[in-house]
Amino acid sequence: MALSKAAMESRIREERKWLITTLRCIRDGVIAADSLGTVKLLNPAAERLTGWTECDAANRDLSEVLQALEPGTRAPSDSSVIGVITGRSEETRSRKILVSRDGTEKEVEETVAPITNEAGAMTGVVIVFHQVDAS
């Protein structure tokens, strides 16, 4: 029993390393938050785009780290994330103006999707985004 448990824990650690390495290499920004909207993970691309380090962003409200405006109206926008967290939508794709921590603005395309557990309950949300060329 102890050997089986040790082998399983070793596989879990190895899979975690694979996932962390993969996230670190992705060129798109990736932010994961729990079901309350608390930031749990930022990859290096998200750090560059938002101006927040993963350490500074951890356990902050997502709306503080990922400040977005609607392109047409420049109104604050978190409706995609809120829609997924509240269960009103499964996955959304949209364009936003991302306002980084230093105030610079970039147009981004974002995809927001729920993170669910084995029972199908929503436990968090993931936002994947990349800068869009101004052309």
Secondary structure, DSSP 8 states (H G I E B T S, - for coil): -HHHHHHHHHHHHHHHHHHHHHHHH-SSEEEEEETT-BEEEE-HHHHHHHS--HHHHTTSBHHHHSEEE-TTT--B--HHHHHHHTTS-S-EEEEEEEE-TTS-EEEEEEEEEEEE-TTS-EEEEEEEEEE----
